[in-house]
Amino acid sequence: MARGQKQYTEEFKNTIVELYNSGKSLAELSSEYALSKSTISGWVKKKKSVTLDKNTTITAEEYQAMQKKNKQLEEELEILKKAMGIFARK
């Protein structure tokens, strides 16, 4: 993390997002909590719900984590396939 950047707790971020979703504007939240508008809008974007099907919704943050995990698993699968090929020749 860059020097001088503040770290906020997940609880604080969630509170700000809830306040935004309940109707407070970015300008109000920005001045009240001394946060930049871009910081708040980034948190809101990460916490925005994504609907997968009728009964399943996740946040954009959870979706990104799932994509990262999927990529990792695909890489591990490729490694295992190569290893299987090596052992099959012996």
Backbone as XML, in Angstrom:
<?xml version="1.0"?>
<chain id="A" units="angstrom">
  <residue number="1" name="MET">
    <atom name="N" x="0.843" y="-1.176" z="0.000"/>
    <atom name="CA" x="0.000" y="0.000" z="0.000"/>
    <atom name="C" x="0.890" y="1.241" z="0.000"/>
  </residue>
  <residue number="2" name="ALA">
    <atom name="N" x="0.472" y="2.267" z="-0.689"/>
    <atom name="CA" x="1.238" y="3.496" z="-0.785"/>
    <atom name="C" x="1.278" y="4.206" z="0.566"/>
  </residue>
  <residue number="3" name="ARG">
    <atom name="N" x="2.344" y="4.956" z="0.770"/>
    <atom name="CA" x="2.466" y="5.708" z="2.017"/>
    <atom name="C" x="1.401" y="6.781" z="2.104"/>
  </residue>
  <residue number="4" name="GLY">
    <atom name="N" x="0.917" y="6.996" z="3.301"/>
    <atom name="CA" x="-0.053" y="8.045" z="3.520"/>
    <atom name="C" x="-1.495" y="7.633" z="3.268"/>
  </residue>
  <residue number="5" name="GLN">
    <atom name="N" x="-1.712" y="6.446" z="2.729"/>
    <atom name="CA" x="-3.080" y="5.995" z="2.504"/>
    <atom name="C" x="-3.649" y="5.427" z="3.791"/>
  </residue>
  <residue number="6" name="LYS">
    <atom name="N" x="-4.890" y="5.774" z="4.064"/>
    <atom name="CA" x="-5.554" y="5.245" z="5.248"/>
    <atom name="C" x="-6.179" y="3.897" z="4.917"/>
  </residue>
  <residue number="7" name="GLN">
    <atom name="N" x="-6.225" y="3.045" z="5.918"/>
    <atom name="CA" x="-6.921" y="1.775" z="5.784"/>
    <atom name="C" x="-8.183" y="1.848" z="6.635"/>
  </residue>
  <residue number="8" name="TYR">
    <atom name="N" x="-9.281" y="1.434" z="6.042"/>
    <atom name="CA" x="-10.559" y="1.470" z="6.732"/>
    <atom name="C" x="-11.032" y="0.046" z="6.967"/>
  </residue>
  <residue number="9" name="THR">
    <atom name="N" x="-11.754" y="-0.151" z="8.057"/>
    <atom name="CA" x="-12.263" y="-1.486" z="8.373"/>
    <atom name="C" x="-13.426" y="-1.818" z="7.441"/>
  </residue>
  <residue number="10" name="GLU">
    <atom name="N" x="-13.660" y="-3.109" z="7.272"/>
    <atom name="CA" x="-14.788" y="-3.552" z="6.446"/>
    <atom name="C" x="-16.104" y="-3.045" z="7.026"/>
  </residue>
  <residue number="11" name="GLU">
    <atom name="N" x="-16.187" y="-3.007" z="8.352"/>
    <atom name="CA" x="-17.399" y="-2.521" z="9.013"/>
    <atom name="C" x="-17.674" y="-1.063" z="8.643"/>
  </residue>
  <residue number="12" name="PHE">
    <atom name="N" x="-16.619" y="-0.239" z="8.643"/>
    <atom name="CA" x="-16.760" y="1.171" z="8.283"/>
    <atom name="C" x="-17.189" y="1.304" z="6.822"/>
  </residue>
  <residue number="13" name="LYS">
    <atom name="N" x="-16.532" y="0.543" z="5.947"/>
    <atom name="CA" x="-16.880" y="0.585" z="4.525"/>
    <atom name="C" x="-18.342" y="0.188" z="4.314"/>
  </residue>
  <residue number="14" name="ASN">
    <atom name="N" x="-18.756" y="-0.888" z="4.985"/>
    <atom name="CA" x="-20.139" y="-1.352" z="4.864"/>
    <atom name="C" x="-21.132" y="-0.297" z="5.348"/>
  </residue>
  <residue number="15" name="THR">
    <atom name="N" x="-20.779" y="0.404" z="6.418"/>
    <atom name="CA" x="-21.639" y="1.460" z="6.952"/>
    <atom name="C" x="-21.802" y="2.581" z="5.928"/>
  </residue>
  <residue number="16" name="ILE">
    <atom name="N" x="-20.700" y="2.990" z="5.318"/>
    <atom name="CA" x="-20.748" y="4.057" z="4.312"/>
    <atom name="C" x="-21.604" y="3.614" z="3.120"/>
  </residue>
  <residue number="17" name="VAL">
    <atom name="N" x="-21.419" y="2.376" z="2.677"/>
    <atom name="CA" x="-22.198" y="1.857" z="1.548"/>
    <atom name="C" x="-23.681" y="1.813" z="1.897"/>
  </residue>
  <residue number="18" name="GLU">
    <atom name="N" x="-24.004" y="1.380" z="3.119"/>
    <atom name="CA" x="-25.404" y="1.333" z="3.552"/>
    <atom name="C" x="-26.015" y="2.734" z="3.588"/>
  </residue>
  <residue number="19" name="LEU">
    <atom name="N" x="-25.241" y="3.704" z="4.061"/>
    <atom name="CA" x="-25.729" y="5.084" z="4.087"/>
    <atom name="C" x="-25.986" y="5.584" z="2.665"/>
  </residue>
  <residue number="20" name="TYR">
    <atom name="N" x="-25.084" y="5.265" z="1.749"/>
    <atom name="CA" x="-25.265" y="5.658" z="0.351"/>
    <atom name="C" x="-26.520" y="5.013" z="-0.233"/>
  </residue>
  <residue number="21" name="ASN">
    <atom name="N" x="-26.680" y="3.713" z="0.034"/>
    <atom name="CA" x="-27.836" y="2.984" z="-0.492"/>
    <atom name="C" x="-29.150" y="3.466" z="0.128"/>
  </residue>
  <residue number="22" name="SER">
    <atom name="N" x="-29.069" y="4.039" z="1.329"/>
    <atom name="CA" x="-30.292" y="4.529" z="1.971"/>
    <atom name="C" x="-30.656" y="5.936" z="1.504"/>
  </residue>
  <residue number="23" name="GLY">
    <atom name="N" x="-29.831" y="6.534" z="0.633"/>
    <atom name="CA" x="-30.231" y="7.809" z="0.053"/>
    <atom name="C" x="-29.280" y="8.972" z="0.236"/>
  </residue>
  <residue number="24" name="LYS">
    <atom name="N" x="-28.253" y="8.811" z="1.049"/>
    <atom name="CA" x="-27.300" y="9.908" z="1.207"/>
    <atom name="C" x="-26.483" y="10.050" z="-0.069"/>
  </residue>
  <residue number="25" name="SER">
    <atom name="N" x="-26.173" y="11.275" z="-0.449"/>
    <atom name="CA" x="-25.418" y="11.506" z="-1.675"/>
    <atom name="C" x="-23.910" y="11.338" z="-1.430"/>
  </residue>
  <residue number="26" name="LEU">
    <atom name="N" x="-23.181" y="11.171" z="-2.532"/>
    <atom name="CA" x="-21.719" y="11.074" z="-2.427"/>
    <atom name="C" x="-21.145" y="12.334" z="-1.795"/>
  </residue>
  <residue number="27" name="ALA">
    <atom name="N" x="-21.670" y="13.485" z="-2.176"/>
    <atom name="CA" x="-21.172" y="14.760" z="-1.645"/>
    <atom name="C" x="-21.379" y="14.848" z="-0.128"/>
  </residue>
  <residue number="28" name="GLU">
    <atom name="N" x="-22.553" y="14.438" z="0.337"/>
    <atom name="CA" x="-22.841" y="14.473" z="1.776"/>
    <atom name="C" x="-21.894" y="13.559" z="2.543"/>
  </residue>
  <residue number="29" name="LEU">
    <atom name="N" x="-21.754" y="12.330" z="2.058"/>
    <atom name="CA" x="-20.875" y="11.368" z="2.732"/>
    <atom name="C" x="-19.425" y="11.822" z="2.688"/>
  </residue>
  <residue number="30" name="SER">
    <atom name="N" x="-19.029" y="12.372" z="1.559"/>
    <atom name="CA" x="-17.658" y="12.833" z="1.388"/>
    <atom name="C" x="-17.318" y="13.926" z="2.393"/>
  </residue>
  <residue number="31" name="SER">
    <atom name="N" x="-18.192" y="14.903" z="2.525"/>
    <atom name="CA" x="-17.909" y="16.001" z="3.457"/>
    <atom name="C" x="-18.066" y="15.575" z="4.915"/>
  </residue>
  <residue number="32" name="GLU">
    <atom name="N" x="-19.038" y="14.724" z="5.189"/>
    <atom name="CA" x="-19.297" y="14.302" z="6.566"/>
    <atom name="C" x="-18.189" y="13.412" z="7.130"/>
  </residue>
  <residue number="33" name="TYR">
    <atom name="N" x="-17.647" y="12.508" z="6.290"/>
    <atom name="CA" x="-16.657" y="11.546" z="6.767"/>
    <atom name="C" x="-15.249" y="11.812" z="6.241"/>
  </residue>
  <residue number="34" name="ALA">
    <atom name="N" x="-15.054" y="12.925" z="5.554"/>
    <atom name="CA" x="-13.749" y="13.314" z="5.004"/>
    <atom name="C" x="-13.161" y="12.219" z="4.112"/>
  </residue>
  <residue number="35" name="LEU">
    <atom name="N" x="-13.999" y="11.714" z="3.211"/>
    <atom name="CA" x="-13.583" y="10.697" z="2.251"/>
    <atom name="C" x="-13.742" y="11.270" z="0.854"/>
  </residue>
  <residue number="36" name="SER">
    <atom name="N" x="-12.916" y="10.798" z="-0.073"/>
    <atom name="CA" x="-13.094" y="11.253" z="-1.449"/>
    <atom name="C" x="-14.301" y="10.558" z="-2.071"/>
  </residue>
  <residue number="37" name="LYS">
    <atom name="N" x="-14.900" y="11.214" z="-3.028"/>
    <atom name="CA" x="-16.061" y="10.650" z="-3.704"/>
    <atom name="C" x="-15.680" y="9.380" z="-4.447"/>
  </residue>
  <residue number="38" name="SER">
    <atom name="N" x="-14.464" y="9.351" z="-5.005"/>
    <atom name="CA" x="-14.033" y="8.162" z="-5.745"/>
    <atom name="C" x="-13.842" y="6.967" z="-4.818"/>
  </residue>
  <residue number="39" name="THR">
    <atom name="N" x="-13.395" y="7.215" z="-3.605"/>
    <atom name="CA" x="-13.246" y="6.136" z="-2.628"/>
    <atom name="C" x="-14.612" y="5.530" z="-2.301"/>
  </residue>
  <residue number="40" name="ILE">
    <atom name="N" x="-15.572" y="6.392" z="-2.047"/>
    <atom name="CA" x="-16.912" y="5.929" z="-1.711"/>
    <atom name="C" x="-17.535" y="5.182" z="-2.886"/>
  </residue>
  <residue number="41" name="SER">
    <atom name="N" x="-17.406" y="5.741" z="-4.078"/>
    <atom name="CA" x="-18.022" y="5.080" z="-5.235"/>
    <atom name="C" x="-17.343" y="3.746" z="-5.526"/>
  </residue>
  <residue number="42" name="GLY">
    <atom name="N" x="-16.049" y="3.626" z="-5.234"/>
    <atom name="CA" x="-15.356" y="2.339" z="-5.372"/>
    <atom name="C" x="-15.908" y="1.306" z="-4.421"/>
  </residue>
  <residue number="43" name="TRP">
    <atom name="N" x="-16.154" y="1.704" z="-3.178"/>
    <atom name="CA" x="-16.731" y="0.788" z="-2.195"/>
    <atom name="C" x="-18.135" y="0.371" z="-2.597"/>
  </residue>
  <residue number="44" name="VAL">
    <atom name="N" x="-18.914" y="1.332" z="-3.081"/>
    <atom name="CA" x="-20.289" y="1.038" z="-3.506"/>
    <atom name="C" x="-20.270" y="0.049" z="-4.666"/>
  </residue>
  <residue number="45" name="LYS">
    <atom name="N" x="-19.365" y="0.266" z="-5.600"/>
    <atom name="CA" x="-19.264" y="-0.618" z="-6.769"/>
    <atom name="C" x="-18.906" y="-2.043" z="-6.349"/>
  </residue>
  <residue number="46" name="LYS">
    <atom name="N" x="-17.972" y="-2.170" z="-5.399"/>
    <atom name="CA" x="-17.563" y="-3.498" z="-4.930"/>
    <atom name="C" x="-18.684" y="-4.218" z="-4.193"/>
  </residue>
  <residue number="47" name="LYS">
    <atom name="N" x="-19.524" y="-3.466" z="-3.513"/>
    <atom name="CA" x="-20.591" y="-4.067" z="-2.709"/>
    <atom name="C" x="-21.904" y="-4.209" z="-3.469"/>
  </residue>
  <residue number="48" name="LYS">
    <atom name="N" x="-21.933" y="-3.743" z="-4.721"/>
    <atom name="CA" x="-23.160" y="-3.825" z="-5.514"/>
    <atom name="C" x="-23.489" y="-5.282" z="-5.813"/>
  </residue>
  <residue number="49" name="SER">
    <atom name="N" x="-24.752" y="-5.621" z="-5.701"/>
    <atom name="CA" x="-25.197" y="-7.003" z="-5.916"/>
    <atom name="C" x="-25.219" y="-7.347" z="-7.399"/>
  </residue>
  <residue number="50" name="VAL">
    <atom name="N" x="-24.832" y="-8.591" z="-7.692"/>
    <atom name="CA" x="-24.900" y="-9.140" z="-9.037"/>
    <atom name="C" x="-25.827" y="-10.348" z="-8.949"/>
  </residue>
  <residue number="51" name="THR">
    <atom name="N" x="-26.855" y="-10.391" z="-9.781"/>
    <atom name="CA" x="-27.802" y="-11.501" z="-9.759"/>
    <atom name="C" x="-27.351" y="-12.572" z="-10.731"/>
  </residue>
  <residue number="52" name="LEU">
    <atom name="N" x="-27.132" y="-13.785" z="-10.217"/>
    <atom name="CA" x="-26.696" y="-14.900" z="-11.051"/>
    <atom name="C" x="-27.891" y="-15.662" z="-11.613"/>
  </residue>
  <residue number="53" name="ASP">
    <atom name="N" x="-28.857" y="-15.936" z="-10.791"/>
    <atom name="CA" x="-30.106" y="-16.561" z="-11.214"/>
    <atom name="C" x="-31.188" y="-16.135" z="-10.228"/>
  </residue>
  <residue number="54" name="LYS">
    <atom name="N" x="-32.343" y="-16.778" z="-10.289"/>
    <atom name="CA" x="-33.468" y="-16.366" z="-9.436"/>
    <atom name="C" x="-33.106" y="-16.262" z="-7.965"/>
  </residue>
  <residue number="55" name="ASN">
    <atom name="N" x="-32.413" y="-17.266" z="-7.455"/>
    <atom name="CA" x="-32.196" y="-17.365" z="-6.011"/>
    <atom name="C" x="-30.795" y="-16.983" z="-5.551"/>
  </residue>
  <residue number="56" name="THR">
    <atom name="N" x="-29.936" y="-16.564" z="-6.462"/>
    <atom name="CA" x="-28.551" y="-16.319" z="-6.090"/>
    <atom name="C" x="-28.103" y="-14.916" z="-6.472"/>
  </residue>
  <residue number="57" name="THR">
    <atom name="N" x="-27.653" y="-14.166" z="-5.465"/>
    <atom name="CA" x="-27.044" y="-12.860" z="-5.716"/>
    <atom name="C" x="-25.734" y="-12.795" z="-4.941"/>
  </residue>
  <residue number="58" name="ILE">
    <atom name="N" x="-24.734" y="-12.179" z="-5.546"/>
    <atom name="CA" x="-23.444" y="-11.981" z="-4.896"/>
    <atom name="C" x="-22.981" y="-10.551" z="-5.167"/>
  </residue>
  <residue number="59" name="THR">
    <atom name="N" x="-21.989" y="-10.109" z="-4.420"/>
    <atom name="CA" x="-21.450" y="-8.776" z="-4.656"/>
    <atom name="C" x="-20.380" y="-8.857" z="-5.740"/>
  </residue>
  <residue number="60" name="ALA">
    <atom name="N" x="-20.062" y="-7.716" z="-6.307"/>
    <atom name="CA" x="-19.024" y="-7.656" z="-7.331"/>
    <atom name="C" x="-17.693" y="-8.114" z="-6.747"/>
  </residue>
  <residue number="61" name="GLU">
    <atom name="N" x="-17.470" y="-7.801" z="-5.484"/>
    <atom name="CA" x="-16.240" y="-8.210" z="-4.790"/>
    <atom name="C" x="-16.146" y="-9.734" z="-4.707"/>
  </residue>
  <residue number="62" name="GLU">
    <atom name="N" x="-17.262" y="-10.380" z="-4.356"/>
    <atom name="CA" x="-17.292" y="-11.843" z="-4.287"/>
    <atom name="C" x="-17.096" y="-12.453" z="-5.674"/>
  </residue>
  <residue number="63" name="TYR">
    <atom name="N" x="-17.678" y="-11.815" z="-6.685"/>
    <atom name="CA" x="-17.534" y="-12.293" z="-8.061"/>
    <atom name="C" x="-16.069" y="-12.244" z="-8.495"/>
  </residue>
  <residue number="64" name="GLN">
    <atom name="N" x="-15.385" y="-11.155" z="-8.179"/>
    <atom name="CA" x="-13.962" y="-11.033" z="-8.519"/>
    <atom name="C" x="-13.138" y="-12.087" z="-7.794"/>
  </residue>
  <residue number="65" name="ALA">
    <atom name="N" x="-13.464" y="-12.358" z="-6.535"/>
    <atom name="CA" x="-12.751" y="-13.387" z="-5.779"/>
    <atom name="C" x="-12.975" y="-14.760" z="-6.404"/>
  </residue>
  <residue number="66" name="MET">
    <atom name="N" x="-14.192" y="-15.008" z="-6.870"/>
    <atom name="CA" x="-14.491" y="-16.286" z="-7.529"/>
    <atom name="C" x="-13.711" y="-16.414" z="-8.838"/>
  </residue>
  <residue number="67" name="GLN">
    <atom name="N" x="-13.609" y="-15.332" z="-9.591"/>
    <atom name="CA" x="-12.844" y="-15.357" z="-10.835"/>
    <atom name="C" x="-11.368" y="-15.638" z="-10.565"/>
  </residue>
  <residue number="68" name="LYS">
    <atom name="N" x="-10.830" y="-15.008" z="-9.527"/>
    <atom name="CA" x="-9.428" y="-15.209" z="-9.169"/>
    <atom name="C" x="-9.182" y="-16.664" z="-8.765"/>
  </residue>
  <residue number="69" name="LYS">
    <atom name="N" x="-10.076" y="-17.214" z="-7.955"/>
    <atom name="CA" x="-9.963" y="-18.604" z="-7.513"/>
    <atom name="C" x="-10.085" y="-19.550" z="-8.706"/>
  </residue>
  <residue number="70" name="ASN">
    <atom name="N" x="-10.989" y="-19.258" z="-9.624"/>
    <atom name="CA" x="-11.176" y="-20.083" z="-10.814"/>
    <atom name="C" x="-9.903" y="-20.097" z="-11.661"/>
  </residue>
  <residue number="71" name="LYS">
    <atom name="N" x="-9.289" y="-18.949" z="-11.829"/>
    <atom name="CA" x="-8.044" y="-18.863" z="-12.609"/>
    <atom name="C" x="-6.948" y="-19.695" z="-11.947"/>
  </residue>
  <residue number="72" name="GLN">
    <atom name="N" x="-6.856" y="-19.599" z="-10.631"/>
    <atom name="CA" x="-5.861" y="-20.367" z="-9.885"/>
    <atom name="C" x="-6.094" y="-21.867" z="-10.075"/>
  </residue>
  <residue number="73" name="LEU">
    <atom name="N" x="-7.338" y="-22.295" z="-9.988"/>
    <atom name="CA" x="-7.661" y="-23.713" z="-10.147"/>
    <atom name="C" x="-7.367" y="-24.200" z="-11.566"/>
  </residue>
  <residue number="74" name="GLU">
    <atom name="N" x="-7.626" y="-23.347" z="-12.564"/>
    <atom name="CA" x="-7.319" y="-23.717" z="-13.946"/>
    <atom name="C" x="-5.811" y="-23.898" z="-14.139"/>
  </residue>
  <residue number="75" name="GLU">
    <atom name="N" x="-5.020" y="-23.016" z="-13.526"/>
    <atom name="CA" x="-3.565" y="-23.134" z="-13.610"/>
    <atom name="C" x="-3.083" y="-24.422" z="-12.942"/>
  </residue>
  <residue number="76" name="GLU">
    <atom name="N" x="-3.650" y="-24.732" z="-11.786"/>
    <atom name="CA" x="-3.281" y="-25.966" z="-11.085"/>
    <atom name="C" x="-3.653" y="-27.194" z="-11.916"/>
  </residue>
  <residue number="77" name="LEU">
    <atom name="N" x="-4.796" y="-27.152" z="-12.575"/>
    <atom name="CA" x="-5.232" y="-28.250" z="-13.425"/>
    <atom name="C" x="-4.265" y="-28.464" z="-14.586"/>
  </residue>
  <residue number="78" name="GLU">
    <atom name="N" x="-3.803" y="-27.383" z="-15.188"/>
    <atom name="CA" x="-2.839" y="-27.490" z="-16.290"/>
    <atom name="C" x="-1.532" y="-28.128" z="-15.804"/>
  </residue>
  <residue number="79" name="ILE">
    <atom name="N" x="-1.088" y="-27.745" z="-14.629"/>
    <atom name="CA" x="0.135" y="-28.323" z="-14.052"/>
    <atom name="C" x="-0.055" y="-29.822" z="-13.831"/>
  </residue>
  <residue number="80" name="LEU">
    <atom name="N" x="-1.201" y="-30.197" z="-13.283"/>
    <atom name="CA" x="-1.486" y="-31.619" z="-13.040"/>
    <atom name="C" x="-1.574" y="-32.410" z="-14.346"/>
  </residue>
  <residue number="81" name="LYS">
    <atom name="N" x="-2.146" y="-31.812" z="-15.380"/>
    <atom name="CA" x="-2.209" y="-32.486" z="-16.681"/>
    <atom name="C" x="-0.805" y="-32.740" z="-17.223"/>
  </residue>
  <residue number="82" name="LYS">
    <atom name="N" x="0.069" y="-31.753" z="-17.103"/>
    <atom name="CA" x="1.443" y="-31.915" z="-17.581"/>
    <atom name="C" x="2.165" y="-32.989" z="-16.772"/>
  </residue>
  <residue number="83" name="ALA">
    <atom name="N" x="1.967" y="-32.992" z="-15.466"/>
    <atom name="CA" x="2.602" y="-33.991" z="-14.612"/>
    <atom name="C" x="2.087" y="-35.380" z="-14.956"/>
  </residue>
  <residue number="84" name="MET">
    <atom name="N" x="0.789" y="-35.492" z="-15.225"/>
    <atom name="CA" x="0.201" y="-36.777" z="-15.591"/>
    <atom name="C" x="0.823" y="-37.296" z="-16.887"/>
  </residue>
  <residue number="85" name="GLY">
    <atom name="N" x="1.061" y="-36.399" z="-17.829"/>
    <atom name="CA" x="1.698" y="-36.769" z="-19.091"/>
    <atom name="C" x="3.109" y="-37.269" z="-18.882"/>
  </residue>
  <residue number="86" name="ILE">
    <atom name="N" x="3.837" y="-36.644" z="-17.990"/>
    <atom name="CA" x="5.216" y="-37.052" z="-17.690"/>
    <atom name="C" x="5.234" y="-38.435" z="-17.035"/>
  </residue>
  <residue number="87" name="PHE">
    <atom name="N" x="4.357" y="-38.643" z="-16.052"/>
    <atom name="CA" x="4.328" y="-39.926" z="-15.375"/>
    <atom name="C" x="3.787" y="-41.046" z="-16.237"/>
  </residue>
  <residue number="88" name="ALA">
    <atom name="N" x="2.937" y="-40.722" z="-17.182"/>
    <atom name="CA" x="2.368" y="-41.736" z="-18.087"/>
    <atom name="C" x="3.434" y="-42.302" z="-19.025"/>
  </residue>
  <residue number="89" name="ARG">
    <atom name="N" x="4.446" y="-41.504" z="-19.339"/>
    <atom name="CA" x="5.525" y="-41.951" z="-20.242"/>
    <atom name="C" x="6.484" y="-42.905" z="-19.547"/>
  </residue>
  <residue number="90" name="LYS">
    <atom name="N" x="6.539" y="-42.878" z="-18.246"/>
    <atom name="CA" x="7.506" y="-43.707" z="-17.504"/>
    <atom name="C" x="7.035" y="-45.126" z="-17.338"/>
  </residue>
</chain>
